[in-house]
């Protein structure tokens, strides 16, 4: 059961991280001249400024109903993930 929740939490974090990033192009790219002359413009790759979200994951105690061996429901305290995502502000 813990493995299932860990997998689900990891999938959610990957999803949030992939759409929560703020990518900003900071410099245009320039292709090099096709000449064999090495003294020409060597070219330049574009630069990007990437601000990823700050994700805080912690465990906290929660009371949830879990099945007992004889399938009677009882309340138990278990650790569940607590996820906080802070998306970078637009500047």
OpenMM code with the backbone's topology and positions (N, CA, C; nanometers):
from openmm import Vec3, app, unit

residues = "UNK UNK UNK UNK UNK UNK UNK UNK UNK UNK UNK UNK UNK UNK UNK UNK UNK UNK UNK UNK UNK UNK UNK UNK UNK UNK UNK UNK UNK UNK UNK UNK UNK UNK UNK UNK UNK UNK UNK UNK UNK UNK UNK UNK UNK UNK UNK UNK UNK UNK UNK UNK UNK UNK UNK UNK UNK UNK UNK UNK UNK UNK UNK UNK UNK UNK UNK UNK UNK UNK UNK UNK UNK UNK UNK UNK UNK UNK UNK UNK UNK UNK UNK UNK UNK UNK UNK UNK UNK UNK UNK".split()
positions = [
    Vec3(0.0829, -0.1194, 0.0000),
    Vec3(0.0000, 0.0000, 0.0000),
    Vec3(0.0870, 0.1254, 0.0000),
    Vec3(0.1934, 0.1232, 0.0832),
    Vec3(0.2837, 0.2377, 0.0893),
    Vec3(0.3530, 0.2592, -0.0452),
    Vec3(0.3849, 0.1485, -0.1118),
    Vec3(0.4498, 0.1577, -0.2436),
    Vec3(0.3562, 0.2260, -0.3446),
    Vec3(0.2270, 0.1942, -0.3345),
    Vec3(0.1287, 0.2542, -0.4254),
    Vec3(0.1197, 0.4052, -0.4016),
    Vec3(0.1120, 0.4472, -0.2741),
    Vec3(0.1034, 0.5901, -0.2427),
    Vec3(0.2309, 0.6623, -0.2817),
    Vec3(0.3454, 0.5972, -0.2639),
    Vec3(0.4724, 0.6591, -0.3034),
    Vec3(0.4753, 0.6805, -0.4542),
    Vec3(0.4302, 0.5806, -0.5297),
    Vec3(0.4265, 0.5934, -0.6762),
    Vec3(0.3317, 0.7041, -0.7201),
    Vec3(0.2156, 0.7102, -0.6573),
    Vec3(0.1177, 0.8142, -0.6923),
    Vec3(0.1732, 0.9522, -0.6578),
    Vec3(0.2358, 0.9651, -0.5405),
    Vec3(0.2937, 1.0938, -0.5003),
    Vec3(0.4048, 1.1361, -0.5955),
    Vec3(0.4903, 1.0411, -0.6336),
    Vec3(0.5989, 1.0723, -0.7269),
    Vec3(0.5431, 1.1170, -0.8623),
    Vec3(0.4392, 1.0497, -0.9097),
    Vec3(0.3794, 1.0873, -1.0379),
    Vec3(0.3186, 1.2271, -1.0309),
    Vec3(0.2543, 1.2590, -0.9180),
    Vec3(0.1967, 1.3927, -0.9019),
    Vec3(0.3054, 1.4993, -0.8987),
    Vec3(0.4152, 1.4712, -0.8287),
    Vec3(0.5244, 1.5678, -0.8215),
    Vec3(0.5873, 1.5921, -0.9581),
    Vec3(0.6042, 1.4857, -1.0348),
    Vec3(0.6606, 1.5007, -1.1699),
    Vec3(0.5657, 1.5833, -1.2563),
    Vec3(0.4368, 1.5582, -1.2443),
    Vec3(0.3386, 1.6358, -1.3218),
    Vec3(0.3397, 1.7823, -1.2846),
    Vec3(0.3440, 1.8110, -1.1552),
    Vec3(0.3468, 1.9502, -1.1092),
    Vec3(0.4770, 2.0177, -1.1513),
    Vec3(0.5879, 1.9462, -1.1374),
    Vec3(0.7170, 2.0050, -1.1723),
    Vec3(0.7262, 2.0345, -1.3216),
    Vec3(0.6644, 1.9497, -1.4045),
    Vec3(0.6758, 1.9720, -1.5485),
    Vec3(0.5900, 2.0895, -1.5969),
    Vec3(0.4817, 2.1204, -1.5283),
    Vec3(0.3991, 2.2330, -1.5702),
    Vec3(0.4164, 2.3549, -1.4806),
    Vec3(0.4856, 2.3406, -1.3694),
    Vec3(0.5005, 2.4500, -1.2749),
    Vec3(0.6252, 2.5327, -1.2963),
    Vec3(0.7098, 2.4959, -1.3936),
    Vec3(0.8334, 2.5709, -1.4178),
    Vec3(0.8038, 2.6979, -1.4964),
    Vec3(0.8802, 2.7999, -1.4681),
    Vec3(0.8716, 2.9262, -1.5407),
    Vec3(1.0011, 2.9397, -1.6210),
    Vec3(0.9945, 2.9190, -1.7532),
    Vec3(1.1127, 2.9250, -1.8394),
    Vec3(1.1091, 3.0549, -1.9173),
    Vec3(1.2173, 3.1276, -1.9130),
    Vec3(1.2255, 3.2568, -1.9795),
    Vec3(1.3535, 3.2615, -2.0631),
    Vec3(1.3410, 3.2910, -2.1935),
    Vec3(1.4580, 3.3014, -2.2810),
    Vec3(1.5290, 3.4319, -2.2496),
    Vec3(1.6590, 3.4227, -2.2192),
    Vec3(1.7343, 3.5416, -2.1802),
    Vec3(1.8301, 3.5900, -2.2889),
    Vec3(1.8510, 3.5067, -2.3908),
    Vec3(1.9441, 3.5472, -2.4964),
    Vec3(1.9056, 3.4721, -2.6232),
    Vec3(1.9118, 3.5367, -2.7381),
    Vec3(1.8823, 3.4742, -2.8667),
    Vec3(2.0003, 3.3864, -2.9093),
    Vec3(1.9700, 3.2816, -2.9823),
    Vec3(2.0746, 3.1954, -3.0355),
    Vec3(2.1207, 3.2447, -3.1722),
    Vec3(2.2465, 3.2216, -3.2031),
    Vec3(2.3034, 3.2607, -3.3317),
    Vec3(2.3755, 3.1397, -3.3897),
    Vec3(2.3400, 3.1044, -3.5135),
    Vec3(2.4061, 2.9912, -3.5792),
    Vec3(2.5405, 3.0357, -3.6352),
    Vec3(2.6403, 2.9489, -3.6291),
    Vec3(2.7717, 2.9855, -3.6823),
    Vec3(2.7691, 2.9909, -3.8351),
    Vec3(2.8640, 3.0658, -3.8937),
    Vec3(2.8784, 3.0674, -4.0389),
    Vec3(2.9197, 2.9278, -4.0851),
    Vec3(2.8800, 2.8930, -4.2065),
    Vec3(2.9119, 2.7614, -4.2593),
    Vec3(3.0501, 2.7600, -4.3223),
    Vec3(3.1174, 2.8731, -4.3253),
    Vec3(3.2523, 2.8794, -4.3820),
    Vec3(3.3468, 2.7897, -4.3033),
    Vec3(3.4531, 2.7504, -4.3697),
    Vec3(3.5577, 2.6742, -4.3025),
    Vec3(3.6503, 2.7707, -4.2297),
    Vec3(3.6327, 2.8973, -4.2520),
    Vec3(3.7143, 2.9999, -4.1883),
    Vec3(3.6849, 3.0003, -4.0375),
    Vec3(3.7824, 2.9646, -3.9557),
    Vec3(3.7635, 2.9553, -3.8121),
    Vec3(3.7691, 3.0919, -3.7455),
    Vec3(3.8176, 3.1917, -3.8120),
    Vec3(3.8270, 3.3234, -3.7506),
    Vec3(3.6928, 3.3974, -3.7555),
    Vec3(3.5901, 3.3383, -3.8174),
    Vec3(3.4580, 3.4015, -3.8259),
    Vec3(3.3829, 3.3891, -3.6940),
    Vec3(3.2545, 3.4196, -3.6972),
    Vec3(3.1681, 3.4144, -3.5795),
    Vec3(3.1510, 3.2686, -3.5357),
    Vec3(3.1894, 3.2326, -3.4136),
    Vec3(3.1795, 3.0927, -3.3701),
    Vec3(3.0369, 3.0503, -3.3353),
    Vec3(2.9449, 3.1436, -3.3282),
    Vec3(2.8065, 3.1106, -3.2951),
    Vec3(2.7824, 3.1180, -3.1451),
    Vec3(2.6570, 3.1032, -3.1085),
    Vec3(2.6209, 3.1152, -2.9665),
    Vec3(2.4900, 3.0411, -2.9438),
    Vec3(2.4829, 2.9626, -2.8370),
    Vec3(2.3594, 2.8939, -2.8020),
    Vec3(2.2692, 2.9896, -2.7250),
    Vec3(2.1368, 2.9719, -2.7348),
    Vec3(2.0480, 3.0585, -2.6567),
    Vec3(2.0605, 3.0271, -2.5072),
    Vec3(2.0390, 3.1258, -2.4250),
    Vec3(2.0428, 3.1069, -2.2792),
    Vec3(1.9011, 3.1132, -2.2253),
    Vec3(1.8721, 3.0330, -2.1252),
    Vec3(1.7399, 3.0298, -2.0633),
    Vec3(1.7549, 3.0453, -1.9120),
    Vec3(1.6637, 3.1171, -1.8519),
    Vec3(1.6575, 3.1299, -1.7078),
    Vec3(1.5373, 3.0482, -1.6619),
    Vec3(1.5615, 2.9390, -1.5881),
    Vec3(1.4554, 2.8484, -1.5458),
    Vec3(1.4371, 2.8595, -1.3952),
    Vec3(1.3165, 2.8954, -1.3530),
    Vec3(1.2817, 2.8993, -1.2113),
    Vec3(1.1858, 2.7843, -1.1842),
    Vec3(1.2349, 2.6815, -1.1145),
    Vec3(1.1533, 2.5646, -1.0832),
    Vec3(1.0761, 2.5893, -0.9541),
    Vec3(0.9624, 2.5236, -0.9378),
    Vec3(0.8863, 2.5426, -0.8138),
    Vec3(0.9592, 2.4816, -0.6948),
    Vec3(0.9352, 2.5359, -0.5777),
    Vec3(0.9900, 2.4840, -0.4536),
    Vec3(0.8873, 2.3865, -0.3969),
    Vec3(0.9241, 2.2580, -0.3885),
    Vec3(0.8315, 2.1544, -0.3432),
    Vec3(0.8779, 2.1029, -0.2076),
    Vec3(0.7904, 2.1116, -0.1083),
    Vec3(0.8183, 2.0608, 0.0250),
    Vec3(0.7299, 1.9392, 0.0498),
    Vec3(0.7931, 1.8243, 0.0738),
    Vec3(0.7194, 1.7020, 0.1023),
    Vec3(0.7567, 1.6573, 0.2426),
    Vec3(0.6577, 1.6340, 0.3242),
    Vec3(0.6829, 1.5873, 0.4596),
    Vec3(0.5781, 1.4829, 0.4953),
    Vec3(0.5987, 1.4161, 0.6055),
    Vec3(0.5031, 1.3164, 0.6526),
    Vec3(0.4321, 1.3730, 0.7745),
    Vec3(0.3039, 1.3492, 0.7825),
    Vec3(0.2284, 1.3920, 0.8983),
    Vec3(0.1332, 1.2800, 0.9381),
    Vec3(0.0989, 1.2763, 1.0646),
    Vec3(0.0097, 1.1722, 1.1169),
    Vec3(-0.1346, 1.2111, 1.0884),
    Vec3(-0.2112, 1.1176, 1.0356),
    Vec3(-0.3538, 1.1361, 1.0095),
    Vec3(-0.4276, 1.0124, 1.0576),
    Vec3(-0.5467, 1.0310, 1.1052),
    Vec3(-0.6301, 0.9174, 1.1424),
    Vec3(-0.7193, 0.8846, 1.0236),
    Vec3(-0.7058, 0.7634, 0.9762),
    Vec3(-0.7870, 0.7161, 0.8650),
    Vec3(-0.8394, 0.5779, 0.8988),
    Vec3(-0.9481, 0.5407, 0.8374),
    Vec3(-1.0014, 0.4077, 0.8581),
    Vec3(-0.9279, 0.3093, 0.7684),
    Vec3(-0.8801, 0.2017, 0.8297),
    Vec3(-0.8115, 0.0965, 0.7550),
    Vec3(-0.8779, -0.0366, 0.7895),
    Vec3(-0.8808, -0.1287, 0.6950),
    Vec3(-0.9445, -0.2568, 0.7237),
    Vec3(-0.8621, -0.3385, 0.8232),
    Vec3(-0.9299, -0.4041, 0.9160),
    Vec3(-0.8674, -0.4956, 1.0101),
    Vec3(-0.8616, -0.6325, 0.9422),
    Vec3(-0.7893, -0.7250, 1.0019),
    Vec3(-0.7750, -0.8577, 0.9426),
    Vec3(-0.9106, -0.9253, 0.9248),
    Vec3(-1.0009, -0.9038, 1.0168),
    Vec3(-1.1331, -0.9641, 1.0042),
    Vec3(-1.2289, -0.8720, 0.9279),
    Vec3(-1.1789, -0.7764, 0.8581),
    Vec3(-1.2477, -0.6840, 0.7699),
    Vec3(-1.3455, -0.5939, 0.8453),
    Vec3(-1.3251, -0.5755, 0.9727),
    Vec3(-1.4008, -0.4756, 1.0460),
    Vec3(-1.3230, -0.3451, 1.0367),
    Vec3(-1.3917, -0.2348, 1.0119),
    Vec3(-1.3247, -0.1062, 0.9976),
    Vec3(-1.2910, -0.0492, 1.1355),
    Vec3(-1.1695, -0.0001, 1.1488),
    Vec3(-1.1301, 0.0688, 1.2708),
    Vec3(-1.0435, 0.1873, 1.2315),
    Vec3(-1.0351, 0.2839, 1.3180),
    Vec3(-0.9569, 0.4040, 1.2891),
    Vec3(-0.8145, 0.3833, 1.3357),
    Vec3(-0.7188, 0.4173, 1.2492),
    Vec3(-0.5770, 0.4028, 1.2800),
    Vec3(-0.5036, 0.5291, 1.2408),
    Vec3(-0.3916, 0.5537, 1.3048),
    Vec3(-0.3095, 0.6701, 1.2710),
    Vec3(-0.1914, 0.6231, 1.1877),
    Vec3(-0.1794, 0.6793, 1.0661),
    Vec3(-0.0698, 0.6439, 0.9760),
    Vec3(-0.0063, 0.7718, 0.9241),
    Vec3(0.1118, 0.7587, 0.8636),
    Vec3(0.1790, 0.8738, 0.8022),
    Vec3(0.1335, 0.8872, 0.6576),
    Vec3(0.0955, 1.0079, 0.6188),
    Vec3(0.0543, 1.0351, 0.4813),
    Vec3(0.1370, 1.1517, 0.4282),
    Vec3(0.1616, 1.1583, 0.2969),
    Vec3(0.2426, 1.2680, 0.2424),
    Vec3(0.1719, 1.4026, 0.2538),
    Vec3(0.2492, 1.5053, 0.2818),
    Vec3(0.1999, 1.6426, 0.2872),
    Vec3(0.2840, 1.7221, 0.1878),
    Vec3(0.2266, 1.7617, 0.0745),
    Vec3(0.3012, 1.8246, -0.0345),
    Vec3(0.2646, 1.9726, -0.0443),
    Vec3(0.3665, 2.0594, -0.0419),
    Vec3(0.3483, 2.2025, -0.0615),
    Vec3(0.4274, 2.2430, -0.1854),
    Vec3(0.3633, 2.3108, -0.2809),
    Vec3(0.4301, 2.3549, -0.4035),
    Vec3(0.4216, 2.5063, -0.4097),
    Vec3(0.5366, 2.5724, -0.4212),
    Vec3(0.5429, 2.7167, -0.4351),
    Vec3(0.5924, 2.7495, -0.5747),
    Vec3(0.5032, 2.7909, -0.6628),
    Vec3(0.5384, 2.8237, -0.8013),
    Vec3(0.6055, 2.9610, -0.8025),
    Vec3(0.7155, 2.9764, -0.8783),
    Vec3(0.7825, 3.1056, -0.8823),
    Vec3(0.6917, 3.2160, -0.9363),
    Vec3(0.7053, 3.3343, -0.8812),
    Vec3(0.6235, 3.4477, -0.9237),
    Vec3(0.6727, 3.5037, -1.0567),
    Vec3(0.5798, 3.5557, -1.1383),
    Vec3(0.6184, 3.6212, -1.2640),
    Vec3(0.6870, 3.7529, -1.2318),
    Vec3(0.7931, 3.7763, -1.3020),
    Vec3(0.8666, 3.9018, -1.2792),
    Vec3(0.8546, 3.9916, -1.3998),
] * unit.nanometer
topology = app.Topology()
chain = topology.addChain("A")
for resn in residues:
    res = topology.addResidue(resn, chain)
    for name in ("N", "CA", "C"):
        topology.addAtom(name, app.Element.getBySymbol(name[0]), res)
